[in-house]
């Protein structure tokens, strides 16, 4: 990883959009940082397209899409997207990586996993936001409960035996019953919500943890980690690293993009 300051001007100048994780990328201790929110507005007003990509429930993504200055929000690590067009009478649009029949089958897998975890790892609690989820389930490993290595390993074994994959953020570990991740979620949202192809050379992705790894890999030349990035278990790391953490790191990325755009003006 190279320092963010080394991101070439020609890349920063030509950025069409920024996709970004939320927890511990825009937030610190669960709160949206002022610097990050102001950076979103600055990018939006400069015409940069913005896509929030979170492991949080689609219920959270709907709030982000409605209240933040962004184009679309992707929830549950790529399982679906929500866009809200306030200029069209608060028109809500949504899409999913799986069709309704698949979602029903996925629910049966998640139910089996939830039953087994409750019985086999009773010390591992469901995430507090589990009731808002549509397509996956998450357990608390770093938000209110700090999971042990044994709890984590047993959870992975259960999910594998039940045919689901696992992805883990700084706060939650997720049972993923379908074939989606943050990278496919971004591509789906751009295509179906915004009618845009994904030109990975002109988009930046910003993240901080393991469930961002697929997006780091999808944007090999333009991905950025905030300074609190957890790199120990990552196979795919971002190309650049901000000098600051959490929302201040995201604001640093925004400033780099905006500085290059201003410098390019005649």
N, C-alpha and C positions, 0 to 999 in steps of 0.2 A: 504494500500500500504506500502511496505517495501522499505528501501533504496536499491538502486542498488548494493551497496557494499555487501549486504547480499545474492545476487544471488549465490547459491551453486557452488563451483568449478566444481563439476561433471556435472552440467547442462551447464555451460559456456564452459567447455572443449569439450563437445560432440556436440556442436551446428553444424548442417549441413548448416543452412542458416539463413539469417536475411531479413525479409520483413519490409518495412518502408514507412511511409507517407513522403511527400515532404514539403509542405507548413508549415512553422513554426516548422518543425521537422528537416529538413536539412537547411532551409532558415531562414533568419531574415530580416524583411521588404522587402520580395520578392527576396532577393539575396542569392544564394547558398554560405554558409559559407566555408571558406578554410578548417577549421578543419573537417567538414563533408566530403568534397571531398577527402581529404587526408585519412580519415578513410575508405571511400569506396575502395580506391586503396589498403590500407593495408589489408582489409578483402578479397578482390579479390585475392591478391597475396598469401594469406594464404590458399586459396582454399575454402573459405566460399561462398556459393551460395547467390546471392543478387537479391531481387525483390522489385522494386519501386512500390508503390501502392498509387495512387494519385486521388484526385477528379478533377484534371485538365483534359482538353480534351485529347482524344486519339492522337490528333496532337502533344501535348506536350509529351505524352508517347513515341511517335515515336522518338523524339529528344533524350529523356533520354536513350532509348534502343540503339540508334546508337552511342551516344557520351560518355556515362558514362560507367565505368567498372562494368556493371551489367549483369545479365542473361536474365531478362525479365522485362518489365514495364507494369503495369496494370493501365488503365485510367478510368475516369468517375466513380470512386467509385466501380469498379468491373465489369463494362459493357463489357470490352474487354481487350485483352492483345496484346502486340507487342514485338517480339524478333528479334534481328538483329545479324547475324553471319558473321562478317567481314572476317573470314577465308575461307568462301565459296563464295567469290565474292560479298560481301555485300548482302547476301540473307536475305530478309525480310519475316517474317512469322507473321500471326495475327489470332486471334480468338475472338469470341463474345459469350456472355452469352445467347443471343437470336438469333433466325434465322432471315433471311431477311424479311420474312412475318410478324413476330412479330415486327421487327423494323419499318416497314411501319405503323402498327397499333399504335405503341408507338408514332410515329411522329405526328399522328393525335391528340393524347392526349396532347402532348407537345404544339402543335399549339393552342389548345383551352386554355390551361393554360396561355400561353404567351399573348394571346388576352385579357383574363380576367385580368391578372395582369396589363397590360398596361392601361386598362380602370378603374380598381377598385383600384389599388395601383400605380398611376402614378409617385409617388416619389421613387419607388423602381426600380433601374436600373438593366438591364441585366449585367451579368459579362462581362468584356471586352474581355474575351476569348470565348464568346458564339459562335462565328462564326466558331470555330474550333471543335465544339462538334458533335458527331455522334449519341449518344444514350440518352443523357439527356440534360437538360437545367439548367443553374445556374444564380442566381441573386446575386448582390454584397451586402453583409451585413456587411463587415468589411475590405474591401480592400481600395477602394476610397470613399465608402459611408458607414456610420455607421447606420444601420437600427434600427428603434425604436421597442419596444416590440409590438406595435400595427401593424406595417408593417409585422413583423415576424408572428404574430398570424393570420392576414388576409391571408398571403401567405399560411400557413399551411391549413387553411380552404378551400381555392380555390383548392389546390392540392388534398385534401381529397375528395372533391365533384366531382372532375374529375377522381378519381380512381388512383391517383399516391401517392407514399409515399414521405417523405421529409427527407433529411439528411443535416446536417449543419457542415461546417468546420470553421476554424478561419477566413476565408475570404468570403466564399460563402455559400448560401443555395441552395440546388438542388431539382428539381422535378425529381423523379425517377419513370419512367413508367413501369419498369419491376422488376423481382424478382432477384435482385443481390445486393451485398454489398461488402465491401472490403474483408471479410472473404471468401465468395464464389469466388471472383475474384482471390485471392491467390491460392485457391485449383484448380480452372480451369487452371490457368497459369502453375502451377507445373505439372499437369497431361498432358495438351495438348502441352505445349511449351517445357517442360523439361523431360517429361516422368517419373515424380517422384510422389510417393504418399506423402501426407501431414502427416508427423509424428509431431504432434504439440508439443511433448515433446522435439524435437530437432531443433525447429525453434523458433526464437525470433521475435516478432513484436514490432516496436517502433512507437509511434504516439503522438498526442498532443490535439486532439479535438473530437467533437461529431461524425463526420463521421468515426472515427476510432473505435467506440464502438463495432461494430460487430467483429472486429479483436481482440480487447481486450478480448471479451468473448470467441472467438475461441481458444485463447492461454492463458488459465486461469492461468497457472503456469509459463509462460515465457514471458508475455507481459511487456513492459516497457513504461512509459510515460516520456517525457522530462520535465524539471522543470516548463516550462510554460504551462503545461497541464491544460485545463479547465475542472474542475471536477464537477462544480456545478450542471449540468443537466445530468450527466452520471449515468446510472443504473449499467453498467459494467465498472469497473475501472481496470487499469492494475495491475499486481501483484507487480511491482517494480516501483520506481521513481528515475530518475537520479537526481543528485545534481545540474546539469547545464541545461540551457535551449537551445532550438533551435539546431543549428548544433553542438554546443559544447556538448550538452547533448547526441546527437547521437554519437559523437566521444568518449564520456565516455563509452557508451555501447560497441562500437567496442574495446576499450582498455581493457574492462573487459573480453571480449571473447578471445582476442589475448593473454592476460596475462595468462589465464587459459590454453590455448593450449601450450604456451611456457613452463609453469611450469610442464606440463605432459610429456614432452620429457625426455627420459632416459639420 
